Amino acid sequence: MAKRLANFQSGRFGLAKRTKISPACSLDILPEEIKYSGLDKMIVYLYELYKLYGKAKQLPKIAMKNQLYAVMESRTTVDCEVQQALAQGRIKVFQTSLGVDQYCLMLTEDYLSYIRVIHAQRGEKEMSRALEKFTTELIPNCFDITVDKEVMMKKHKFKDEEITELIKFGVLTVKDYGHWWIAIPGVGAFIKDLTKGRQSILNLIRRCSFKEINSKELFSRKALPSAKFGYHYHILDLIGADELLPVDSTTGKLLRCAK
């Protein structure tokens, strides 16, 4: 990534002398005590950024894996820490349709609590046998982002109709025959708002001179209506997804479109 950023920078006529690519963490979006507090607390801080905003209060407590790329020292460090937390059962990682390495992360306890909230909102007094087994047996003992037929039917004794029930509830989605992704019920609303926020902020910056904006100027503005999670959450997401580059300049920290 560093080579790519350097090549991008050198290709800007006359700008290489006055600017340099800056670590995302230099934007000071994360307080110092959060930067070094560990993965779990960082995930909590990230989702609390968007829980401040309107409709987002009703959404699951999600951080994006690529946001961690924006604030931790290297992608290798992020990958190792996420894999370790998943293997220890502290977090759950969820596939999305957004692209490579763009996974949703939730603390396991938040994921289970969210399932209970969704169940209660649907007006059912007691969990079905399938959902109860899913939350009390499968999830505490599943350390991957997928499950297969052998695990579901032989190890945990789920029946075909119970698997179908879990798919309808939204905690499983089909990967291929006999394999399912662990999923977040209703995550489509989150992905929709995240995507709209990304696009609206990118469009705003592309309209600026040199397709860049001073970070303080951006953060001082009222959030765009379509940026429902607030600028800080979306900016970390865009930097980690390689859509924005944090750049040092004589006028302060800049956010520059990568494309």
Phi, psi and omega in degrees: 000321181298319179296318180298317180295322180294319179296319179299315183296315184294340180278353180273113186301119173078356184264340186298331183284335185254352181228158171213151180294134184246146173301142181301326183295343180288351176286349179061035175287322179264133174298152183304321183292338178276323182304327186243024185265353182105162187300314185300313181291329178293320177299316179300314181299319182296314182286336176293336177300320182266345179289354178281347192249119169026241185301333182300339179299336183267357183273162178296158184276087188246137164246153177264138180302322182293339174296326178293327175300329183284338188240349179257166193293331179201159177296324179298317178299315179299310182302317181294316183291322178294315180297321179295315180296323178293316181294332179273355179081011182281328182230166170239142181242135187234132176294144173232175178262012189277339180139182184298133177064012179261073181261149169275142176239138172222144168297141183303318181295325177291321179297313181294320178296321180294321177299318179294322178296313180298319178299315180295322180295336181274002171080014179265132185287317182236148176290146174291165178303318183296313182290324177297314178295322180299315184280329185260337183244308186289304186299316179296344183241016179248121185240033178223177179264357178227163170227154180242176185298322181297315179295315184293313191264326182268314182282314185255000172062034173284143176268163181305315182292333177286323175297318176300320178297318180293325176295316179295325179289331176108007180268352172228144168229150185287128173267303171201187185300123178078009178224141181225144170279139165292135189225165177256121178302131176070018183294342180303324179295320178295312181298320179299312181291323178298315181296317178298318179296317177305309186294320182293321179290318177299318179297320179299313183290325179295336179278350179278162177301135180059015180055045179211158181215146175294131186297322180295322178297316180297312184292339179278346181281155172293136183300141175298143180305327181274351176266072192292344182261004181085157185297319186298314180297313183293322182294316177298322177297315183290323177294314180294333178272007179064029176265333177235147176245126172280129188229136172278141176212173179292344180257006180116193180285130178248153171245119186240137176297134181279343183234000000 
